[in-house]
Amino acid sequence: MPAPLRIASTLRTLILGLALAASFAGAARADGVPREDCFPVERLDPAARARAEELLLRALDSEALYTIVGGVKPVSGSFASTRFAIKEPDTAKLDETRRALSAFRCGDAYDAGMLIFKAVSGEHRMGHAWVAYRPSVRRMLADHQAFFGPYGVSPETPPTELIEKMEHAPQPDRLRASGHFYGYPDHAVDFFVDAELKRASSEDKKIVPRDFLSVPTFSAATNKFVWAVPKGHQANDADRALMTRSEPIFAEYRLRREHYIGEGKPGVVALLRDWFDDGYGRCAPENARFDGLSNVPWPAAPTFVETSAQVEVQVQEPAPVPTTTYVPAWTQPAAPAGPFRRWRQAR
């Protein structure tokens, strides 16, 4: 990229980051929590702690980044899943994940848990992990109270109750609720629900033609934070607003991940605590900065003691960021089975 374009791109990201940080600051709570109370993995046993840190990094590398940081998506899921037999259920793996998810908190900002799907696949049932950012959930419910109100849901409804309740709603409402949970534009939610109703009522069950729009994540440039749109749809103001809000979050995460993740580096919990630190040892998601600067000192570069054995450190490279977030429908891969993936399926 020519130097003037790189400078322009950097300035754009910086301006967007400052705007996002300012909007967060306007809604910030007066106080955070001590660092040890933000993603308190140290309180778990060693196995659960390792699992919690694994899931937390997997979540940040996926679309859940936009829930945990910035609150663009009220809810995100599918960063962990398990299935179990219905007749002789073994819930050990479910319980292991639940213990790990208990550390997904920073004050009262988050809820996290396992959603057990109503639908069954043969003789098995699936459970998927989810995380919710409470302030965004409250705003989403207030904006769509006409839809959620008849279910006894209000902005004060806890995310766990909300997610479980809507999983057992009739299919059209379950799909619409999922679209709102995941933070998709209203027009995309309307299209997807209408398209699924048309498909379900047709004789051939043929998929309604569609295209897709994506916001990049570290693990994949497309097909993670993704929503369906009518065939030939061009990104409108609502689509662009979502992409614009997400851009500085992703840019900042890529920068911070390079400093914190890898052999000899502080790790994912330190990444989030330092990002959420107000500079005085108090953590809250609203303290996150998106300007390439930090309220606490950046970690020192790792040092390694040379030994006679050569150690090869494998560093995961980020997914390439596409020059456009538009994804043609025919490039959309088949999604894994399971209701949590229904928004990515071109069924």
N, C-alpha and C positions, 0 to 999 in steps of 0.2 A: 504494500500500500504506500503511495507517495506520502512524503513527510507532511505536507499541508493537510491531507485527509486524515492522517493519524492524529495530528494535533486537534483537528476539528472533532474527531470521534472522542478523543480523551476529554475535551472541554464539554462535549454534550453529556458524557457519562457523569462528569463531575457536577454539572449543573443539575442533572436529574437526581443525583445522590444528595445534594444539598437540599433540594426541594422535598425529597422523601424524608430526610432527617428532620427537616423543619415541621413537616406534617406530623411526624411521630412525636416531636417535642411538644407540639401543641396539645396532644392528647395524653401526654405522659403522666403517670402517677407520681405523687410527690416523693415516693421513696421506693427503693428496690429491696432486695434481700441480700444477706451476706453471701459472698461468693460460694461458700460451701453448701448453701441452700439452693443454688441454681444448678440443676442437673446433678443432684447429690448421689453420684454413683458410688462414692466411698462408703455409703451406708449399706450397700449390697454385699452379699458374699462374693468371693472371687469369681465364681462361674457366672453369676448373674451380672456382675459388673462388666465382665468381658463382653457378655451378650449385649448389655445396654450400650456400651461404647460402639460395638459393631453396628447395631441398629441405628444409632444416632448418626454415624457417618453415612450409612446407607441412605437414611432419610434426607440428609443434607445434599447428598450427591444426586438425589432424585427431585421430583416436583415438590416434596415436602419442605424443601428449602424455603419455598414461597409461603409456607404456613409458619414455620418456626422463626423465620426472619422476615419482617416486613408485613406479615399478615395479609398478603395479597389473596391467598387462598384460605378461607376459613378452616377447611378441613383437608387433609391429604391422607392417603392410605397406600396400600400395596407395596410398602417397603419391606414387609415380612408377611408370610402366610404359612399356614399349615392345614392339613386335612386329617380327619379322624373317622374311624368307622362308626356307623350309627348303632349297630347291634351290640358291639363290645367296645365302647369308646375308651380310648387311652388319652387322657388329657394332659399327660406329662409335658409335651412340647408346648401346648397352649399355656400351661401354668408357668413354664420357664420364660416364655415371652412376656406374659403378664408381669412377672416379677421385674424383668428388665425394663418394661415400659413404665413401671412405677417411678423411675428416676427421670422421666420426661416431664419435668416441672421446673418452674422458676417463679417462686411466689405462687400467685393464682393465675398466671398467664395461660397455662396449658392444661388440657386434659388429653389423656392417651389411653388406649385400650385395645381389646380384640373384639371385632365384630364377627359374630357367628351368623353366617348367612342362613336365611330361611330356606333357600333352594337347596336341593340335594343333588348330588351327581352319583348315580348308581347307588352304592351302599355307603357313600361317604358324604360328609358335610365339610365345608371350608370355613376357615377363620382367617381374617386379615387384620393386620395391625393398622391403627389410625392414630393421628395426632390432630388436635384442634387448638387454634389460638382463640381464646375466649372473647376478647374484644371484637374480633372480626365476626365471630359467630353471632354475637349480640347484634351487631350492625346488620348482618345479613337477615336475621330473623325480623328485625324492625322493618327493614325494607320490603320484606315479603310476608308481612303479618297476615294479609288477606288469605294467602295460601296456607300458611302453617296454623293459623288460629283455630280453625275447626278441629284440629287434632289436639287441642288443649296445649299447644306449644306457644310460648311467648319468648321475648328476649332474655328472660330470666331462667329459661329451661336449661338445665345442665347438658352439655354436649353428649354425655353418655346416654341419657334418657332420650334425647332428640334422635340420635343415630339409631338406637335400637327401635324406637317407635316407628320411624319412617321406613326401616327395613321391612316391616310387616304391613306397610300400607299397600293399597292396590297398586298394581304395576305402573300405571301412568303417574301417579303421585310419587311413587318410590323413585322413578326416573327423574322427575322434576326436582324432588328434594335433593337427590344426588348432585344434579347440575348446580344447584344453589350452594350446596356444601363445598363443592370443589372450586367455586368462584368463577364459573364461566359466565360470559355475557348473557343477558336475558334473551337476546335474539337467538343465541345458540341453544339455550335450554328449550325455548319454544320449538325450534326446528327439530331438535333431536326427539322430543316427546311426540310431536306430530308425525315424524317419519317412522318411529317405532309403531305407533298406532296404525298407520297405513300398512306397514309391512305385516303386522299381526293379523289384520283384517282381510288381507289379500289372499287369493286362492294359492298363488305360487310362492308366497312369503318372500317375494323378491325385495332386495335392499333398495331403498330410495337412494338415487345417486347423490353423492356428497363429496365435498373436499374437506380438508382439515387445515387448521391453523395451529402453530406450535410456538411455545416459548422454550428456549434451550435450557438444559440442565447439564450438570457436570458429567453425568453418566451417559447422556445421549442428547444430541443436538435437536432431535425431533422425537415425537411420539411418546413423550412423558407427560408434560403439561400441555395437553392437546384437546381441542374441541372441534366438533363437526359443524360444518356450515353447508348451505345449499351449493350444489354444483355451480361453479363459475363465480361464486361469491368473492368480492374484493373486500379486503379488510376495511371496516368502517371505524367510526370514532370510538365505539365501545371496545372493539378489538385492539385498536392502537393504544387506547388508554391502558389496557391491561398489559400490553407489551412494554409500554413506557414505564409503568410502575415497576415492572420486573427487571428491567435492564440494569439499573445500578446495583440491585441486590445480587444478581448473578456476577457482575463484574467484581464487586467487593469480595464475594465468596471465593472466586478463583484466586484473588490476590492473597486472602488470608489462608486458604487451604495450602498454598505453596509454602507458607511460613510455618504451619502447624502440623501438617500431616506428612508422615514419612519417618523413616528410620532416624532415631535420635531426636525427634521433634516433640513438642509438648502434647499433641493429641487433640482429639475432637472436643473434649469437655473444656480444656483450656481455651480452645478456639472460641467457643461460645461465651465462656465466662469473660474473657478479655474483650470480646466484641460488645457484650452487654454491660460492662463495667462503666460506672460513671466517673471513674478516676479516683474514687474514694473508697473502693472496696464494696460497693453496693451494685447489685446486678438487676437489670430489668430489660426486657426486649426493646423497650422504647428508647434505650440509650444507644442502640446500634447506629454506627456511622457508616456513610456510604461515599466518603470523599477520599478514601485511601489513607486516612489518618486514624490514629488510635488514641483512646483516652488513657491507655496504659502502655508502658514500653513494649515494643515488639520483641518477640523472643530472639535470643542470640542464635546465630547459626550453629547447627550441631557440629560437634567435634568427634572424631573417631580415633580410637587407639589402634595403630597399625599392628597387625599380628602376622605370623608366618603364613596363616591361611588367608587367602584372598576371599573377601566376602562381597558378593554381588548384591546390591540393593536395587530392587525393581520399583520404579516410580510409576504410578498410574498417570497416564497423560489424560488431560481433559478431552472430552468429545469436541471435535471441531465445531465452531459456531458457524451456522450457515449464513450466507449473505442475505437470505430472506427467510422469514419464519413461515412462509407459505408451503404447505405440503400437499401435493396432488393426491387425490384419493387412491389412485392406482399404485402409489408407492407405500401405502399404509400396510404394514405387515399384519398377519393374522395375530390377534390378541390372545393371550392365554385364557382358558376357560375360567368362568367365575364371575358373579355379579359385580364385583368391585371393578372389573375391567369393561363393564358394559358401555361406558362412554367412549372407549377406544375401539369398539368393535364395529366394523362395517357389515352388519348382519343383514 
